[in-house]
Amino acid sequence: MSRTGSKDHGDELLNRLGTLTAQARAAAEVQRSRVELAVALQRGMLPRDLPAGDGVRLAVRYVPANQGLNVGGDWYDAFTMPDGRIGLSIGDVQGHNIEAAAFMGQVRVGLRALASVGGDPGELLARTNELLLTLGGDLFATCTFMRLDPETRLLESARAGHLPCVWATADGRSGVTEDEGGPPLGVQSGAVYPVTRYRLDSGGVFVMVTDGVVEGPSMRLDEGLEQVSRLAGIAAVARMDVDALAAAVIKGAAEVGHHDDAAVLVIGHDKPAGQP
């Protein structure tokens, strides 16, 4: 082969490599833009302010999964209902893309809208499930919805395929809730979601989490929930602020070994029932 032929072949190879590199960069930029849009969408749909009920203390932490050009669909929400009780939800949408983030918004808005109509948490999840099924999408979401009465400290809870919560009392006892749950939202028509009732002790806490906080390659689910349970028990005895507890729980999420979304919602009460 002549030197001229070898040079031409080398130039052609360099041109092809340059074209492929440019295409890869363009594709990466498009994907990066999609992730940035999805993260902005997520943050725009999460509540900016938390309700301040009589004696109720709420705290949240949220870290989006933007590692590896992925983004998830976890959410949390807290709002005052028409009757003065506080609605609390946390959940996780299947998938890690902009569609998951958009579906998260639909679920959260649907829960808020239907909560204003009335009914217990189980009925609310059932109505939300049917609403999502009418939309005809192929995504689904796990969710826990709680309704708290600030005066009586009655906490009513229903789960749709989501993780159990962690509880702790002022004397240091702690554990994981064992309430019965129903299927994820958007999967099965006519699903039933049993309601479990708790009493939030003065000085006690409930901790709601998504699986990015407690489960991953480096930590089994039961280990993750036990870790949060220990933190909650220590925090309750030490009268730790709910914001500090939320920060400690989300910090522990770094031990699970992956880059999934991580959301924490802590519910506390520091006033005895019926006290003016």
N, C-alpha and C positions, 0 to 999 in steps of 0.2 A: 504493500500500500504506500502511495506517495505521501510525502509530508503534508502536501496541500489537502489530500483527502482526509488524513488524520485530523488536521486542524479543523476542517469543515465539520467532521463528525463530533469533535469536542465542542465546537460552538453550538451545534444543534442540541447536544445534551445539556449544556449550560442554559440555553434558552428554555428548554422544557422544564428543567429544575426551577428556573426563575418563575415560569408560568404557574407551576404547581405550588410553589411557595406563596405566590401572590394570592392564589385561590384559597389556600389554607388560611392565610391571614384574614382574608375577607370573610370566610366562613366563621372563623373564631370571633371576629368583630361583630358579626350578626348575632351569634349566640350570646356574646357578652352583653349586647344591647338588650336581648330578650330577657336575660337574667336581671339586668338593672331595672327593666320595666316591671318584671314580676315582683322584685323586692319592693319597688316603689308602690306597686299595687297592694301588696301585703300590708305595708306600713300604713298606707292611706286608709285601709279598711279596719285597722285595729283601733280601739277607742283611745282617745287622747287623755280623757279624764276618767277617774274611777268614782263611783258613788260614795258618799260619806254618810252612812246610816248611823243611827244612835248607838254608839259603842262599837260599831263595825269597823274593822281595820282590814283593808285590802292592799295587796302588793303584787306586782307582776314582773316577770322577766321574760324576754323573748330574744332568741338568737336565730336569724334565718339561715337556711342551709345554702350558702352561696359558694361553697367549696366545689371545685371541679366543674364550674359552670352549671351547677344545678340549683334549683330553688324548690322549696317544698310548699305545703299548704296548711301548716299548723296555724291555729288561731286561739285567742282567748277573748272573752268579752265579759263585761259587768255593767249592769244598768238598773236603774230604778223602775219598777213596774208601776202601773196605774194605781194599784192598791197599797203602795208604799213598801212592798217587799222588794228584795234585790234579786235579780236574775243573774246567774253566773254560768258561763259555758266555757268549755275548752275542747278542742278537737283536732283531728288530723285527716287531711284529704289524701286519698291514694294518688301517688305520682309526684314527680319533682319537675314541674315545668310551669309555664305561664297559664296553661289550662287549669292546673291544680290550684293556682293562686286565685284565678277567677271563680272557680267553683267554690272555694273557701268563702269568697265574698257572698255568693248566693246563699250558702248555708247559714252564715252568720246573720245576714239580713232577714232571711226567712224565719229564723228563730226569734229574732227581735219582734218582727211584725206579728207573728202568731202568739207570742207571749202576751201581747196587749189584749188579746181576745179572751184570755182566761183559760182555766184548766190547770191540772197539776203537771209536773215535769214529764211524766209518762205520756200523757195526752198530747203535750206539746211536741215531744219527739215523734209520736205517731203521725201527727198532722204534718210535721216537717218532712218526714219520710215520704208520705204520699205526695206532697208538693214536689219534691225532688224527682220522684218517679214520673210525674207528668211532664217534666222538662225533657225527658227522653235521652239524657246523656249516659255515658258509660262509666262515669266516675262514681265513687262512693266515699263516705266519710264516717269515721268513728267520732263519737261525741259523748261528753257528760254534761248534763244540764242540772243545775241546782237552784233551788228557790229558798232564800233566807228571810225569815221574819226577824228584823232587828230587835223587836220588843220581847218576843218569847224565846228567841234564839233557836227556833225550830228550823231545821235544815232538811229540805226534801230533795231527794236525788234520784235521777234515772240515767241509765247508761245505754248507749247504742254502740256496742262492740268496742268500747274504749277501756283504757286501763282503770283499775280501781283507784280510789283516792287514799291518801295517808291522813291519819288523825293523831292528835296528841292532846293530852289534858295538862292542866297546870301542875299536877303532882308528878308529871314525868312519864305517865303511861302513854304508850303510842302503839300504833299498828296500822294494818291495811284493811280497808273496808271489804266486806264479803257480800255485798249486795248482788242480787241477780241482775243480769243485764239482758238486753235484746240485741238483735243483729245490727250491723252498721246501717246508716241512713243511705237510702237510694238503692237498696238491694232487693228487698222482699216486700211486696204489698201486704197490708193487713198485719204488719208486725206489731207485737205488744212489748211495751217497755215498763216493767214493774217499778214501782216507786218505793224507796226505802227512806225512813225518817230517822233523823239524828237530832241530838241536842248539843249545840255548840256551847261548851262550858266557858264560863268567864275565865279568860287567860288561856284558853285552849285554841287550837288551830286545826284547820283542814287544808291539805295541800293537794291541788289538782295539777297533773303534769301530762305532757305528751311523751311518746316512747323515746324520743331523742334524748330525754333526760335520764332514762333509767335502763335502756336496753341497747346493746350493740355488740360488735365482735369481741370486745374486751370485758363485757359484763352481762350476765344473765338478768332477765327481768326480775326474778325474785331477789337477786342481790341488789339491784338498783333500787327497788322499792324499800328494801330493808335499810339501805343507806339513807334514803330520804326519811324513813321512819325514825332512825336514830337522831338525825339532825332536828327533826320536828320535836322530839321528846326533850332534847337538850335545850332547844330554843324556848319551849314552854316553861320549863323549870327556871331558866335564867331570865324569864320575862323579856326575851329578846324581841325587838321590834320586828313586825312582819316583813318589812322591807329588807332587813338584814337576813332573815331566814330565806326569803326568795333569792337573794344574792348568793347565799351559801349553797342552795339547791342547784342553781344554774351553774355554779362553778364546778360542782361535782359531775355535771354532765360531760365535762371534758374527759372523764375516765372511761366512758362507754366505748370509745375507739372508732367512732365514725363521725360524719359531718352532716347528720340529719338535722332538721329543724328541732328546736328545743324551746318549749314554752312552759312557764310555771305561773300558777295563780294561787296565792296564799290568802286564806280567809281567817281572820281572827276576831275576837270579841273581848273587850276589856271592861265590861260593865255588867254587874249582876242583873238578871231578869227582873223587870218591874221597878228597878231603881230610877227615880226621877233624875 
